[in-house]
C-alpha cells in the first residue's frame, strides 16, 4: 500500500467548504505525512465591492491590502483545521500571490518535494462550462506528482472507485503506470471501504482496413480474447469481483466516463500520457475526453520518468 510523505493542498478559503481540506487532513493522518496548505490568489478581491468602496481602496497601499487579505485567508484555513481537530498533524499554511497560479503551485512542488497535490476542482461557467478550470488542466498536465482533483461537494468517503488501466501495452513505462494506478486505487478503496472497479477499453480496427479474406467476427473475437488475457494477467493476485472488471470495446475517452456514470463512481484513478524523459507533456485524447465528461473526483498520475516543462526559474 503506497504511502505519501509530503502533501500539498491548494485551497481557496473564501469560496469553498473545505471538502479538500478534510480529505487532506484524513490522508495526512492515515499516511503520517506532513501537510502544506497554500492559498494562491491571483488578485485582490475588489470586483464585487461597490464602486465607492473600490475607489477608496484604490487610494490605499495595495501591499498593506494584500497583507490584510492574506491574514484573513490564513485565519480561515486555521479555523477549518481547528474544526477538523488537526492539532496532531504537522501543518503549514502560506499565502502566495501569483498572476499564474499553476506555475507557482508546480514550482512549490518542485522546490519542496511534495509527492501528492490536492486541489478543489474549479468550475468554468458560461458557454465553455466544464468541470475543470484551465488552472486545473495545467496542473494535471504539468505537475510532476499525482494530482487529486476534489469536487467541491461534501462527501465523507468514497463508495466506488474506478481504476482506468491500459493492460494491452507491455512496455516498462506503461506497466509501471498500471501498477501505480492499481496500487493507489486499491489503497484508497481499502481506506474508505469502497468498491473497486477496473476498466480497460480497447479499439478494434475498422473492417475496411482488414486484409481480404479475414473473417470480421473471428478477428473481433480474437482481439477481445487477447485483451481479456492481458487484463487478467495485470489483475492476477488482486481480489476484484468479476462483475467489477469492465473490458469494453470503444475509445477509452468515451468508455471511461460511460462506465463511471453507469457504476456511480465517485472517483477515477487514471494515468496521463506524456513524453517521458523530455520536458513537456500532453494529457492526450483519452484523458482529455474523459475529463470533459465526468463529474467525479480525479486522481491523475504521470508515468515514471515524466519531466515537467515548468522550471524553478520561470516567472509568473
Protein Blocks (a to p, Z undefined) as FASTA:
>chain_A
ZZdfbdcddddfklpghlmmmmmmmmmmmnopacddddddfbdcfklpcfklmmmmmmpc
fklmmmmmmmmmmmmmmmmmmmnopmlpccdddddddfblmlmmmmmmmmnopabdcddd
dddedjklcfbdfklmmmmmmmmbdcddddfbdcfbdfbdcddddfkbmcfklmmmmmmm
mmmmmmmmmmnopacddddddddddfklpcehiafklmmmmmmmmmmmmmmmmmgoiacd
fklpccdeddfklmmmmmmmmnopabdcddddddehiacddebjmlmmmmmmccbdcddd
ddehiacfbdfkbcZZ
